[in-house]
Amino acid sequence: VALLGQFLELSFPYRITRKSPLLFLGLLWGTGILVISLVKFPLWALILMTVLFVLSGYLFFNVLFEEK
């Protein structure tokens, strides 16, 4: 959708002014679900999935809260 918006040169004002406590609650919930789901995996898979989860969370956070 973002690429299509750039292609069509459409924009809309989207500004998050403050971080909600729900964001941190959601991160805590997501981390808990991740930990519970990874109990039976081998160690190398745990490390790989955790790194990928953290990287995707970081990218998602930057996309949502990027200041231009």
C-alpha positions in Angstrom: 0.0 0.0 0.0 2.9 2.4 0.9 4.6 1.7 -2.5 1.3 2.3 -4.3 0.8 5.6 -2.5 4.3 6.7 -3.5 3.7 5.6 -7.1 0.4 7.6 -7.3 2.0 10.5 -5.3 -0.7 10.4 -2.6 -0.1 11.3 0.9 -2.1 11.9 4.1 -1.1 13.4 7.4 -0.2 10.6 9.8 1.4 11.7 13.0 1.8 9.9 16.3 2.4 12.5 19.0 2.9 10.2 22.0 3.6 6.6 22.7 0.7 4.8 24.2 1.1 2.4 27.1 -0.7 -0.1 24.9 2.4 -0.2 22.7 4.5 -1.4 25.5 1.8 -3.8 26.7 1.6 -5.2 23.1 5.4 -5.6 23.0 5.3 -7.4 26.3 2.5 -9.7 25.1 4.3 -10.4 21.8 7.5 -11.3 23.6 5.6 -13.6 26.0 3.9 -15.4 23.1 7.2 -15.7 21.3 8.9 -17.2 24.4 6.1 -19.7 25.0 6.0 -20.8 21.3 9.8 -21.4 21.2 10.0 -23.8 24.1 10.5 -27.0 21.9 12.8 -25.6 19.2 16.6 -26.2 19.0 18.9 -23.5 20.4 20.1 -22.3 17.0 16.5 -21.8 15.8 15.6 -20.0 19.0 18.5 -17.6 18.5 17.7 -17.0 14.8 14.0 -16.4 15.4 14.6 -14.1 18.3 17.0 -12.0 16.3 14.6 -11.8 13.4 11.7 -10.9 15.8 13.7 -8.1 17.4 14.9 -6.8 14.0 11.4 -6.8 12.6 10.1 -5.1 15.7 12.8 -2.4 15.4 11.9 -1.7 11.8 8.2 -1.6 12.6 8.9 0.8 15.5 10.9 3.1 13.2 8.2 3.1 10.5 5.5 4.0 13.0 7.4 6.7 15.0 9.7 8.2 12.3 9.9 11.9 12.5 10.4 13.7 9.2 
